[in-house]
Amino acid sequence: MTVPFPLDGVGTVTIRRVDNDAPRPEAPSEYDDWGERSPEAAGLRVERWLIEVAVDGATTPVGDLSAHAVWNGPTIGSRALNIGISLAMEWRGRGIGAVAQRLVAEELHAEGVTRVEASTDVANIAEQRALARAGFQLEGVLRASQQRRDGLHDLQLWSHIDPGASPAAATSTVLASIDGIDLARAYPWPTGRPWLRAMMVLTLDGAVAGADGRSGSLSSRTDRRVMAEVRRLSDVVLIGAGTLRAEHYTPMRMRAGDLAERTALGLDQAPTLAVVSGSLDLPWTDPVFAESATPPIVLTPPGADPDRLAEARAHADVILLPGERDGTTEVVEALHARGLHRIVCEGGVRLLAGVARTGLMDEVDLTLSPLLAAGGQVAVGPPLESPMPFELVQTLHHESFLFTRYLARRGPAASEPPT
Ligand SMILES: NC(=O)c1ccc[n+]([C@@H]2O[C@H](COP(=O)([O-])OP(=O)(O)OC[C@H]3O[C@@H](n4cnc5c(N)ncnc54)[C@H](OP(=O)(O)O)[C@@H]3O)[C@@H](O)[C@H]2O)c1
């Protein structure tokens, strides 16, 4: 048994090896709907641990871990153990999964296993978070690797390498080149809940625009592919008025294949552009207003100039914000109220600062561009008393551009699979 781990607000978490046929706490999951099982897989040798939580001397089984061997060659050092976890519904969302997976990785390392793996569905963002918090590192995507009742699924592969193993293993950081990566799998949307992600490109010295006041000169073809992917299955692209004035967005258009996928997901034919503006001084003659499949939304706080408001209403779907709180929370709530739950915030710097202050950001997809441009910063505004923490769940690189994906860390509650 490993050292018990005290977890704030939960109790003490331990893992305990048990026989394969020991009773398991019931833990249904959308990722466990297997359909017909292969008789061959029934012969797979699996090790099991019970996850227990102790509070005031009373111990409750809350879930279990399993591990099976994966052989990458005929030598003992080529044997990795692939772990899986399940937690009873009522114990999810408290950080137990991250602790248990870290404990089992440490126990296996202590027994001489250098490489502990975990594979999880590309859509299972909560488990990806838990693995990151457990100290696992994302290695890539295993395409079409798991068959469940509804067909083949891609899995992400994560690993936890024994820090005491060979220096090469201990220090290697695996960065998958963007070549050969299926971007749709690399930038998934969670199902069944709203999601707010930011997408920005930033130079090595923190600039978000070049000398022309626009971001295009900082970007690359691959960065534009990533941005297109992040938008592709979104409901809405949210920007500040400054960005529209600088960048002059064009109407969003989707390819035929994407349209079919959007329709299957119940999304409109293209993401809607949503612009936040107090002044309502916007480039109304830009084609984005007249030629978008769905008219852009303009969100404005109370007190707009009546003439400008009338002009805005002639070109856009105007939402008057209630003006009760910080302004940006209301923007997000107004989009949700319209059924627009998959939000990509593309900046600019002042809107991003507003969103940061709401605490509602779920994900930041930041591209680091290999340039020094002098000038600029990502978010402008009064700093937060307590900066909001994020954790890195993915890095891809191509032609010296680094594409990162960070997920918000909102305490233990954020680290477990959504129920
Ligand atoms: N590198 C990148 O990825 C990237 C991405 C986007 C933009 N950019 C760059 O960023 C620059 C634009 O940034 P920016 O800070 O000037 O503009 P911004 O953040 O796009 O827009 C700021 C404007 O949005 C409106 N606004 C924001 N929050 C509001 C709220 N709560 N209530 C009412 N209005 C609100 C205001 O519009 P009004 O002024 O109309 O009142 C405000 O002036 C450009 O140079 C652009 O190229 C870079």
PDBQT file of the ligand as one rigid body, heavy atoms in Angstrom, charges set to zero:
ROOT
HETATM    1  N1  LIG A 501      -2.506  37.989 -31.572  1.00  0.00    +0.000 N 
HETATM    2  C1  LIG A 501      -3.768  37.655 -31.564  1.00  0.00    +0.000 C 
HETATM    3  O1  LIG A 501      -4.095  36.481 -31.532  1.00  0.00    +0.000 OA
HETATM    4  C2  LIG A 501      -4.814  38.736 -31.580  1.00  0.00    +0.000 A 
HETATM    5  C3  LIG A 501      -6.161  38.378 -31.475  1.00  0.00    +0.000 A 
HETATM    6  C4  LIG A 501      -7.100  39.402 -31.476  1.00  0.00    +0.000 A 
HETATM    7  C5  LIG A 501      -6.694  40.722 -31.562  1.00  0.00    +0.000 A 
HETATM    8  N2  LIG A 501      -5.390  40.992 -31.660  1.00  0.00    +0.000 N 
HETATM    9  C6  LIG A 501      -4.927  42.378 -31.751  1.00  0.00    +0.000 C 
HETATM   10  O2  LIG A 501      -5.372  43.055 -30.592  1.00  0.00    +0.000 OA
HETATM   11  C7  LIG A 501      -5.623  44.418 -30.944  1.00  0.00    +0.000 C 
HETATM   12  C8  LIG A 501      -7.033  44.772 -30.506  1.00  0.00    +0.000 C 
HETATM   13  O3  LIG A 501      -7.083  44.687 -29.102  1.00  0.00    +0.000 OA
HETATM   14  P1  LIG A 501      -7.866  45.779 -28.289  1.00  0.00    +0.000 P 
HETATM   15  O4  LIG A 501      -7.609  45.597 -26.868  1.00  0.00    +0.000 OA
HETATM   16  O5  LIG A 501      -7.620  47.092 -28.919  1.00  0.00    +0.000 OA
HETATM   17  O6  LIG A 501      -9.322  45.429 -28.646  1.00  0.00    +0.000 OA
HETATM   18  P2  LIG A 501     -10.388  44.352 -28.185  1.00  0.00    +0.000 P 
HETATM   19  O7  LIG A 501     -10.086  43.724 -26.888  1.00  0.00    +0.000 OA
HETATM   20  O8  LIG A 501     -10.637  43.486 -29.363  1.00  0.00    +0.000 OA
HETATM   21  O9  LIG A 501     -11.600  45.314 -28.037  1.00  0.00    +0.000 OA
HETATM   22  C9  LIG A 501     -11.708  46.244 -27.006  1.00  0.00    +0.000 C 
HETATM   23  C10 LIG A 501     -13.020  46.904 -27.168  1.00  0.00    +0.000 C 
HETATM   24  O10 LIG A 501     -14.051  45.954 -26.976  1.00  0.00    +0.000 OA
HETATM   25  C11 LIG A 501     -15.152  46.564 -26.346  1.00  0.00    +0.000 C 
HETATM   26  N3  LIG A 501     -15.338  45.920 -25.045  1.00  0.00    +0.000 N 
HETATM   27  C12 LIG A 501     -14.588  44.982 -24.473  1.00  0.00    +0.000 A 
HETATM   28  N4  LIG A 501     -15.149  44.578 -23.306  1.00  0.00    +0.000 NA
HETATM   29  C13 LIG A 501     -16.269  45.293 -23.165  1.00  0.00    +0.000 A 
HETATM   30  C14 LIG A 501     -17.289  45.328 -22.200  1.00  0.00    +0.000 A 
HETATM   31  N5  LIG A 501     -17.277  44.547 -21.118  1.00  0.00    +0.000 N 
HETATM   32  N6  LIG A 501     -18.294  46.205 -22.376  1.00  0.00    +0.000 NA
HETATM   33  C15 LIG A 501     -18.329  46.987 -23.466  1.00  0.00    +0.000 A 
HETATM   34  N7  LIG A 501     -17.399  47.001 -24.428  1.00  0.00    +0.000 NA
HETATM   35  C16 LIG A 501     -16.383  46.143 -24.274  1.00  0.00    +0.000 A 
HETATM   36  C17 LIG A 501     -14.822  48.021 -26.271  1.00  0.00    +0.000 C 
HETATM   37  O11 LIG A 501     -15.297  48.490 -27.523  1.00  0.00    +0.000 OA
HETATM   38  P3  LIG A 501     -15.600  49.997 -27.929  1.00  0.00    +0.000 P 
HETATM   39  O12 LIG A 501     -14.263  50.644 -28.053  1.00  0.00    +0.000 OA
HETATM   40  O13 LIG A 501     -16.325  49.891 -29.223  1.00  0.00    +0.000 OA
HETATM   41  O14 LIG A 501     -16.429  50.560 -26.834  1.00  0.00    +0.000 OA
HETATM   42  C18 LIG A 501     -13.316  48.024 -26.197  1.00  0.00    +0.000 C 
HETATM   43  O15 LIG A 501     -12.741  49.216 -26.612  1.00  0.00    +0.000 OA
HETATM   44  C19 LIG A 501      -5.454  44.525 -32.430  1.00  0.00    +0.000 C 
HETATM   45  O16 LIG A 501      -4.166  45.007 -32.691  1.00  0.00    +0.000 OA
HETATM   46  C20 LIG A 501      -5.559  43.098 -32.896  1.00  0.00    +0.000 C 
HETATM   47  O17 LIG A 501      -4.862  42.864 -34.084  1.00  0.00    +0.000 OA
HETATM   48  C21 LIG A 501      -4.437  40.043 -31.665  1.00  0.00    +0.000 A 
ENDROOT
TORSDOF 0
